[in-house]
Amino acid sequence: MTDPTQDPRFLQDPYPAYATMRAACPVQPLPGGSGGRTSYVVTGYAEARAALGDARLSKDTVTFFADKESGRRLHPAVAHTMLATDPPRHTRLRRLVTKAFTTGAVTKLRPFIARVTDELLDQWRANGLPVDFVAELAVPLPVIVICELLGVPQEDRSEVQRWSGELFAAGKPDVIDAASHSMADYMTDLIATKRTNPGDSLLDQLIAARDGHDRLNEEELVSLAVLLLVAGHETTTNFLGNALLALLQHPAELDRLRKNPDEIPSTLDELLRFDSPVSTATFRFTTEPVTLGGTEIPAGAPVLITLGAANRDPERFPSPDLLDLSRDATAHLAFGHGIHRCVGAPLARAEVEIALCAVLTRFPGIRLAVPPDRLGWRHTRLVRGLDSLPVML
């Protein structure tokens, strides 16, 4: 099959292409993948859920790319994060992170999230001109929150935000590689500073985290700090933008939440399902032959699990192209599934809940400022998010 993601219309709306692929076969070969190998694309819900939980699908990118020539110079702390490991190393790292990244920590952050949201919305002006929801709220809010959580000083946050954005610069390997070194070098220095002057941030907790005699070494600390920083805001930015766009395109559902903002927490799963902020799960490959969805996948083949496609599978979610805020969508795969399920999911949900509630309460007349087909989407297969979202207040 040809790669449908190369069609210019795909970025605007990938779901018709996903539906066509899934109807033909929920698991299909895609020639010309990593290193010229054939990759396998998973579009069915049952197959995606099975693949996410299958130990025969490895995330150990060090092993996969060990014998492949590459001109890339990604910093090891960015290339070899917890996301790119298998048990037992992954189990050990996640256990140490989870000790610090708790639901309690997110609960304590809620007043801060609400305050930052209000401060950002205070700058919005209902003067008849459009406001860019992405630039004025969806980008800065998660950046400020994750920087606060990790203990990144105020004066460094704009630079950290820029590096993080550059790490997703699709088609610009030199930019990505340079940003990886800038981010890792910064985190190395920040960790050294915190060792000398400890505080009570998440990063301080990670430095002190122990499991018996086990603790994180320096490389692991830098890697986790970079991962939490980048994953902690890039995906939430997309979650916010995609969720508001979905509501603006479904006036009845928007009106329902406008009148009953206390229902917002219970609708987040459907908003995540409808337009997932992570379109394709991070890299996996088969360590032995695997049969998935009736398709035989050989050992050593990259497997692309399209979470966005799986969440629109009519076999699991009837009328999947309909946004239905009454739907029980708790089984969605937007946060992944299994041992690699997003550790920051509670934080993302808290931010989006608080932000949507504040926006709909303060600006009940909010509407799109341009036709949906004129919106620009980020040019990357991994995440799905808007470049901008102009709205009228």
Salt bridges, closest charged atoms under 4 A:
ASP3 OD2 - ARG381 NH2 2.80
ASP7 OD2 - ARG9 NH2 2.76
ASP54 OD2 - ARG56 NH2 2.82
ASP67 OD1 - LYS68 NZ 3.10
ASP118 OD1 - ARG362 NH1 3.54
ASP122 OD1 - ARG362 NH2 2.73
GLU148 OE1 - ARG157 NH2 3.12
GLU159 OE2 - ARG162 NH2 3.69
GLU166 OE2 - ARG162 NH1 3.44
ASP177 OD1 - ARG72 NH2 2.76
ASP204 OD2 - LYS194 NZ 3.34
ASP211 OD2 - ARG95 NE 2.58
ASP211 OD1 - LYS99 NZ 4.00
ASP214 OD2 - ARG92 NE 2.61
GLU218 OE1 - ARG195 NH2 2.60
GLU220 OE2 - ARG89 NH2 3.84
GLU220 OE2 - ARG92 NH1 2.76
GLU234 OE2 - HIS233 NE2 3.60
GLU234 OE1 - ARG378 NH1 3.00
ASP255 OD1 - ARG258 NH1 3.04
ASP255 OD2 - LYS259 NZ 2.93
GLU263 OE1 - ARG256 NE 2.78
ASP269 OD1 - HIS332 NE2 2.84
ASP269 OD1 - ARG349 NH1 2.73
GLU270 OE1 - ARG273 NE 2.80
GLU270 OE1 - ARG327 NE 3.06
ASP275 OD1 - ARG384 NE 2.67
ASP313 OD1 - ARG22 NE 3.90
ASP321 OD1 - ARG312 NH1 2.72
GLU353 OE2 - ARG110 NH2 2.78
